[in-house]
């Protein structure tokens, strides 16, 4: 009889192997899915995971990896603080939208002023927008004991309605002949998040993501706050005895995740997206949850996982245009990563036993 037996201590080997196995299983099952859709599984997997890096058009696709990966890494780094502490912010997509609205609001309000101060003000506003939206589930949790998972998730749909309202109303381009959407911020020099180096994909959002990785690594590894975050996630009772204020920790972790998600939204609306539109949000806030767990909630792991997930975005777009692969199949492939990660992750804390013998 096959059973699960709890390990005395989590397996370090399985901790490292789990993300790799999750990717391998995703490719295998994804290949079966593509074959069922009438596509050559080997060609499709190659198109998604190899062509963006090594095809004849890779010079164009590689910079896009930075463009797609930066918001995922930035949001996932923020989420990792809360997840490590047992604070489950599932509403980063809403905070991402609010950061974009706050940041774009400042840029549009100051249009057409030409000054270096416009973009920094947008950055500050974007962070504030994300933080304020994240404080709603935080305050409700510490005051009334509500579940931050449900509240933060429901607020995503509120943010989406606000986004549509702004695109159709207050932020709509007065020179846009009635079409929904704001002015194009990428064409407003003072508010544009332009590439730092031409054709490199490197914009200020990428720089912010790299700074966030360094900040998170130092904070979690060397700072007392990082110790409190880890302790609260591993043993809330021990954290209480150590003097950790759980209410303050909830607000700080939600503030960090909301602020970084808001920054991601601001950098996106001022750069790659260019404007506030009804379909501005593309699910980065939800995909970042996969990135955070695929990276084992470790800053360096998140950086690598963000690159992998960006690869699926770019490769998926190539597969859709060249192979006719449905967009939903790419979303399913991304979801498989989290499914297999959670499935295989069981072996980190449990070992398989068949009868009296151990299998893993």
KETOR-310326 format. One record per residue (C-alpha): residue number from 1; residue in three letters; y, z, x. Coordinates in steps of 0.5 Angstrom, whole numbers. Layout:
BEGIN
NODE resi resn    py    pz    px
NODE  NUM  ala     Y     Z     X
...
! end
This chain:
BEGIN
NODE resi resn    py    pz    px
NODE    1  unk     0     0     0
NODE    2  unk     7    -2     3
NODE    3  unk    12     4     3
NODE    4  unk    19     5     6
NODE    5  unk    19    12    10
NODE    6  unk    26    14    12
NODE    7  unk    27    14    20
NODE    8  unk    29    21    23
NODE    9  unk    35    17    26
NODE   10  unk    38    10    24
NODE   11  unk    35     5    29
NODE   12  unk    40     2    34
NODE   13  unk    36    -4    35
NODE   14  unk    36    -6    27
NODE   15  unk    43    -5    27
NODE   16  unk    45   -10    32
NODE   17  unk    39   -15    29
NODE   18  unk    41   -14    22
NODE   19  unk    47   -19    22
NODE   20  unk    43   -24    26
NODE   21  unk    37   -24    21
NODE   22  unk    42   -25    15
NODE   23  unk    45   -31    18
NODE   24  unk    38   -34    20
NODE   25  unk    35   -32    13
NODE   26  unk    42   -35     9
NODE   27  unk    41   -42    13
NODE   28  unk    33   -42    11
NODE   29  unk    34   -40     4
NODE   30  unk    41   -45     4
NODE   31  unk    37   -50     6
NODE   32  unk    32   -50     1
NODE   33  unk    37   -50    -4
NODE   34  unk    40   -56    -1
NODE   35  unk    34   -59    -1
NODE   36  unk    33   -58    -9
NODE   37  unk    40   -61   -10
NODE   38  unk    37   -67    -7
NODE   39  unk    41   -66     0
NODE   40  unk    37   -67     7
NODE   41  unk    37   -59     9
NODE   42  unk    38   -60    16
NODE   43  unk    43   -65    16
NODE   44  unk    47   -60    11
NODE   45  unk    46   -54    15
NODE   46  unk    48   -58    21
NODE   47  unk    54   -61    18
NODE   48  unk    56   -54    16
NODE   49  unk    55   -50    22
NODE   50  unk    55   -55    28
NODE   51  unk    60   -61    26
NODE   52  unk    66   -57    25
NODE   53  unk    65   -55    33
NODE   54  unk    62   -61    36
NODE   55  unk    63   -67    32
NODE   56  unk    68   -73    34
NODE   57  unk    73   -70    29
NODE   58  unk    72   -63    32
NODE   59  unk    79   -63    35
NODE   60  unk    82   -63    28
NODE   61  unk    77   -58    25
NODE   62  unk    77   -53    31
NODE   63  unk    85   -51    29
NODE   64  unk    83   -50    22
NODE   65  unk    78   -44    24
NODE   66  unk    84   -40    26
NODE   67  unk    88   -42    20
NODE   68  unk    82   -40    15
NODE   69  unk    79   -34    19
NODE   70  unk    86   -30    20
NODE   71  unk    87   -28    13
NODE   72  unk    79   -26    13
NODE   73  unk    80   -22    19
NODE   74  unk    86   -19    17
NODE   75  unk    84   -16    10
NODE   76  unk    77   -14    13
NODE   77  unk    80   -10    18
NODE   78  unk    84    -6    13
NODE   79  unk    78    -5     8
NODE   80  unk    73    -3    14
NODE   81  unk    78     4    15
NODE   82  unk    76     5     7
NODE   83  unk    69     3     7
NODE   84  unk    68     8    13
NODE   85  unk    71    13    10
NODE   86  unk    67    12     3
NODE   87  unk    74     9     0
NODE   88  unk    71     3    -4
NODE   89  unk    77    -2    -5
NODE   90  unk    74    -8    -8
NODE   91  unk    81   -10   -10
NODE   92  unk    84   -13    -4
NODE   93  unk    85   -20    -7
NODE   94  unk    90   -17   -12
NODE   95  unk    93   -14    -6
NODE   96  unk    93   -20    -2
NODE   97  unk    97   -24    -8
NODE   98  unk   102   -18    -9
NODE   99  unk   103   -19    -2
NODE  100  unk   105   -26    -2
NODE  101  unk   109   -25    -9
NODE  102  unk   113   -20    -5
NODE  103  unk   114   -24     1
NODE  104  unk   115   -30    -2
NODE  105  unk   120   -27    -7
NODE  106  unk   125   -25    -1
NODE  107  unk   124   -31     2
NODE  108  unk   126   -35    -4
NODE  109  unk   132   -30    -6
NODE  110  unk   135   -31     1
NODE  111  unk   134   -39     0
NODE  112  unk   138   -43     4
NODE  113  unk   140   -38     9
NODE  114  unk   139   -40    16
NODE  115  unk   137   -33    20
NODE  116  unk   132   -30    24
NODE  117  unk   132   -24    20
NODE  118  unk   129   -28    14
NODE  119  unk   122   -28    16
NODE  120  unk   121   -21    19
NODE  121  unk   124   -18    12
NODE  122  unk   118   -23     9
NODE  123  unk   113   -19    13
NODE  124  unk   116   -12    11
NODE  125  unk   116   -14     4
NODE  126  unk   109   -17     4
NODE  127  unk   106   -11     7
NODE  128  unk   110    -6     2
NODE  129  unk   107   -11    -4
NODE  130  unk   100   -10    -2
NODE  131  unk   101    -2     0
NODE  132  unk   104    -1    -7
NODE  133  unk    99    -5   -11
NODE  134  unk    93    -1    -7
NODE  135  unk    97     6    -9
NODE  136  unk    95     5   -16
NODE  137  unk    88     6   -15
NODE  138  unk    89    11   -10
NODE  139  unk    94    16   -14
NODE  140  unk    89    15   -20
NODE  141  unk    83    17   -16
NODE  142  unk    87    23   -13
NODE  143  unk    90    25   -19
NODE  144  unk    85    24   -25
NODE  145  unk    79    23   -21
NODE  146  unk    78    15   -23
NODE  147  unk    74    11   -20
NODE  148  unk    77     6   -15
NODE  149  unk    72     1   -15
NODE  150  unk    73    -1   -22
NODE  151  unk    81     0   -22
NODE  152  unk    82    -4   -16
NODE  153  unk    78    -9   -18
NODE  154  unk    81    -9   -25
NODE  155  unk    88   -10   -22
NODE  156  unk    86   -16   -19
NODE  157  unk    86   -20   -26
NODE  158  unk    93   -17   -27
NODE  159  unk    95   -19   -20
NODE  160  unk    93   -26   -22
NODE  161  unk    96   -26   -29
NODE  162  unk   103   -24   -25
NODE  163  unk   102   -30   -20
NODE  164  unk   101   -35   -26
NODE  165  unk   107   -32   -29
NODE  166  unk   111   -32   -23
NODE  167  unk   109   -39   -21
NODE  168  unk   111   -42   -28
NODE  169  unk   117   -37   -29
NODE  170  unk   122   -33   -24
NODE  171  unk   119   -37   -18
NODE  172  unk   119   -44   -21
NODE  173  unk   122   -49   -16
NODE  174  unk   129   -51   -20
NODE  175  unk   128   -57   -17
NODE  176  unk   121   -58   -18
NODE  177  unk   122   -62   -25
NODE  178  unk   118   -57   -29
NODE  179  unk   112   -57   -25
NODE  180  unk   109   -50   -24
NODE  181  unk   110   -47   -17
NODE  182  unk   116   -45   -12
NODE  183  unk   120   -48    -7
NODE  184  unk   116   -50    -1
NODE  185  unk   117   -44     4
NODE  186  unk   114   -48    10
NODE  187  unk   120   -53     9
NODE  188  unk   125   -47     9
NODE  189  unk   125   -46    17
NODE  190  unk   128   -39    16
NODE  191  unk   122   -37    12
NODE  192  unk   116   -41    15
NODE  193  unk   110   -39    18
NODE  194  unk   110   -45    23
NODE  195  unk   105   -46    29
NODE  196  unk   107   -42    35
NODE  197  unk   103   -48    39
NODE  198  unk   103   -55    36
NODE  199  unk    96   -57    33
NODE  200  unk    93   -51    35
NODE  201  unk    92   -47    29
NODE  202  unk    96   -41    32
NODE  203  unk   101   -38    27
NODE  204  unk   104   -31    26
NODE  205  unk    98   -29    22
NODE  206  unk    93   -30    27
NODE  207  unk    97   -26    32
NODE  208  unk    97   -21    27
NODE  209  unk    90   -21    26
NODE  210  unk    88   -20    33
NODE  211  unk    93   -14    34
NODE  212  unk    90   -11    28
NODE  213  unk    83   -12    31
NODE  214  unk    86    -8    37
NODE  215  unk    89    -3    33
NODE  216  unk    83    -2    29
NODE  217  unk    79    -1    35
NODE  218  unk    83     4    39
NODE  219  unk    84     8    33
NODE  220  unk    77     8    31
NODE  221  unk    74    10    38
NODE  222  unk    80    14    41
NODE  223  unk    84    17    36
NODE  224  unk    83    23    32
NODE  225  unk    85    19    25
NODE  226  unk    79    15    27
NODE  227  unk    74    21    28
NODE  228  unk    76    24    21
NODE  229  unk    75    17    18
NODE  230  unk    68    16    21
NODE  231  unk    66    24    19
NODE  232  unk    69    23    12
NODE  233  unk    64    17    11
NODE  234  unk    58    20    15
NODE  235  unk    59    27    12
NODE  236  unk    64    29     7
NODE  237  unk    62    37     7
NODE  238  unk    63    37    15
NODE  239  unk    70    33    14
NODE  240  unk    72    39     9
NODE  241  unk    70    44    14
NODE  242  unk    74    40    20
NODE  243  unk    80    41    16
NODE  244  unk    80    33    13
NODE  245  unk    85    33     7
NODE  246  unk    81    28     3
NODE  247  unk    86    26    -2
NODE  248  unk    91    24     4
NODE  249  unk    85    20     7
NODE  250  unk    84    16     1
NODE  251  unk    92    14     0
NODE  252  unk    92    13     8
NODE  253  unk    86     8     8
NODE  254  unk    88     5     1
NODE  255  unk    95     4     4
NODE  256  unk    92     1    11
NODE  257  unk    88    -4     7
NODE  258  unk    93    -6     2
NODE  259  unk    98    -7     7
NODE  260  unk    94   -11    11
NODE  261  unk    92   -15     5
NODE  262  unk    99   -16     3
NODE  263  unk   101   -19    10
NODE  264  unk    95   -24    10
NODE  265  unk    98   -26     3
NODE  266  unk   105   -27     6
NODE  267  unk   103   -31    12
NODE  268  unk    99   -35     8
NODE  269  unk   104   -37     3
NODE  270  unk   109   -38     8
NODE  271  unk   105   -42    12
NODE  272  unk    98   -46    10
NODE  273  unk    99   -45     3
NODE  274  unk   107   -46     3
NODE  275  unk   108   -44    -4
NODE  276  unk   107   -39   -10
NODE  277  unk   102   -43   -14
NODE  278  unk    97   -42   -20
NODE  279  unk    91   -43   -16
NODE  280  unk    94   -40    -9
NODE  281  unk    89   -35    -9
NODE  282  unk    82   -38    -6
NODE  283  unk    78   -31    -6
NODE  284  unk    80   -29     1
NODE  285  unk    80   -22    -1
NODE  286  unk    73   -22    -4
NODE  287  unk    70   -26     2
NODE  288  unk    73   -21     7
NODE  289  unk    68   -16     4
NODE  290  unk    62   -20     6
NODE  291  unk    66   -21    13
NODE  292  unk    67   -13    14
NODE  293  unk    60   -12    12
NODE  294  unk    57   -17    16
NODE  295  unk    61   -15    22
NODE  296  unk    58    -8    21
NODE  297  unk    65    -5    20
NODE  298  unk    67    -6    27
NODE  299  unk    73    -9    29
NODE  300  unk    70   -14    34
NODE  301  unk    64   -15    30
NODE  302  unk    69   -17    24
NODE  303  unk    73   -22    29
NODE  304  unk    66   -25    30
NODE  305  unk    64   -25    23
NODE  306  unk    71   -28    21
NODE  307  unk    70   -34    25
NODE  308  unk    63   -35    22
NODE  309  unk    66   -35    15
NODE  310  unk    71   -39    17
NODE  311  unk    66   -44    19
NODE  312  unk    63   -44    13
NODE  313  unk    69   -46     9
NODE  314  unk    71   -51    14
NODE  315  unk    64   -54    14
NODE  316  unk    63   -53     7
NODE  317  unk    69   -58     6
NODE  318  unk    66   -63    10
NODE  319  unk    60   -63     7
NODE  320  unk    63   -63     0
NODE  321  unk    67   -70     2
NODE  322  unk    61   -73     6
NODE  323  unk    55   -71     3
NODE  324  unk    57   -70    -4
NODE  325  unk    55   -62    -4
NODE  326  unk    58   -58   -10
NODE  327  unk    63   -53    -8
NODE  328  unk    59   -48   -12
NODE  329  unk    53   -49    -7
NODE  330  unk    58   -46    -1
NODE  331  unk    60   -40    -5
NODE  332  unk    53   -39    -6
NODE  333  unk    51   -39     1
NODE  334  unk    57   -35     3
NODE  335  unk    54   -30    -2
NODE  336  unk    47   -30     1
NODE  337  unk    50   -27     7
NODE  338  unk    52   -21     4
NODE  339  unk    45   -21     0
NODE  340  unk    41   -22     6
NODE  341  unk    45   -17    10
NODE  342  unk    44   -11     5
NODE  343  unk    37   -13     4
NODE  344  unk    35   -13    11
NODE  345  unk    40    -7    13
NODE  346  unk    35    -3     9
NODE  347  unk    31    -3    15
NODE  348  unk    36     1    19
NODE  349  unk    35     7    16
NODE  350  unk    28     6    13
NODE  351  unk    21     3    17
NODE  352  unk    16     0    13
NODE  353  unk     9     3    13
NODE  354  unk     2     0    10
NODE  355  unk    -3     5     9
NODE  356  unk    -2     9    15
NODE  357  unk     1     4    20
NODE  358  unk     8     3    21
NODE  359  unk    10    -5    21
NODE  360  unk    18    -4    23
! end
